[in-house]
Amino acid sequence: MRTSLPGHAGTMRRITQDTAGGPEVLHVTDAPVPEPIPTEIRVRVTAAGVNPVDTKVRAGGAGLGSAGGDMTAPPFTVGWDVAGVVDAVGMGVTRFAVGDRVFGMPWFPRQAGGYGEYVTAPSRHFAHIPDGVDDITAAATPLAALTAWQIVVDAADVQRDQRVLVHAAGGGVGHLAVQIAKTRGAYVIGTASAGKHADLAALGLDEAIDHHTQEIAQATRDIDVAVDLTEINGPASLAVMRPGGLLVCVPSGVPAGLTEQAHAEGKRITDFLVEPDGVALTGIARLMAEGALTVRVAGTFPLEDAASAHRELEKGSTFGKLVLTL
């Protein structure tokens, strides 16, 4: 079995930063092509997803708190969502062969260097890209879809006919959480600006709340599971939840004092951080292949224009995901 593709150069392009700051700190540099160790694969990256955590880490390394590990001080390369072709395999790898199309979220929350032409990581951080799914869509999927899956399926174990409230339903994680909850048979309510309501209805959302004009307490009730992707809607979510319901707070954890309030009201609350999961990603790929999960791509940018992608994402109005192309 061939263990590597011939002909790659000894160096690769990647985006790096020498200081924390605005999007302008991102620039292209050359770096050695990494070699996979046993159990790892090397992926020649064709597309890389852009996520809010990328912009937070870029701005000051604060996006992951103490979990950031080696992402606490520049220089570093952000990016975790990748899609591409297996370029080399280390000893012991049986799940993939050279030439396979794969996607994944390697190493999160440690540095993965997703904004670069090659990445290496354990093979079980990846899954096969489904037939009929292009690399750009695949690169938009892992971090957001794994976050949604691990909340809806693993943490909340959403069941048929439960009422699920998703805040920021039009965002990268939100629009996937809506769809995954629908595959579980839930009734799904989402908060989003009015301009996103029609698109969300097309993805299966049962009920939309315009967070600009409607108060959550007046708009819904009897919620079994609430997913707060905004960092600000925890108290409002608790107010409309049933006793025994679960509130999942993403991405910065449970706000101070909210745990005590939840427990006093007989409700459950938890923080959450996504992790690499090739098994779940394979399940996500299956939903995509079946047409049950649509990943919206809001726009693409070439790798060298990563700064523009960050500026666009930081506007806060993107429906779906942004992707860098290599």
Salt bridges, closest charged atoms under 4 A:
ASP18 OD2 - HIS27 NE2 3.46
GLU35 OE2 - ARG42 NH1 3.28
ASP81 OD2 - LYS321 NZ 2.95
ASP87 OD2 - ARG42 NE 2.44
GLU117 OE2 - ARG13 NE 3.18
ASP135 OD1 - ARG101 NH2 2.60
ASP157 OD1 - ARG184 NH2 2.78
ASP199 OD1 - ARG296 NH1 3.93
ASP206 OD2 - LYS182 NZ 2.83
ASP222 OD2 - ARG221 NH1 2.36
ASP224 OD2 - ARG242 NH1 3.09
GLU231 OE2 - LYS56 NZ 2.95
GLU265 OE1 - LYS267 NZ 3.18
GLU304 OE1 - ARG13 NH1 3.28
GLU312 OE1 - LYS315 NZ 3.06
GLU314 OE2 - ARG58 NH2 2.93
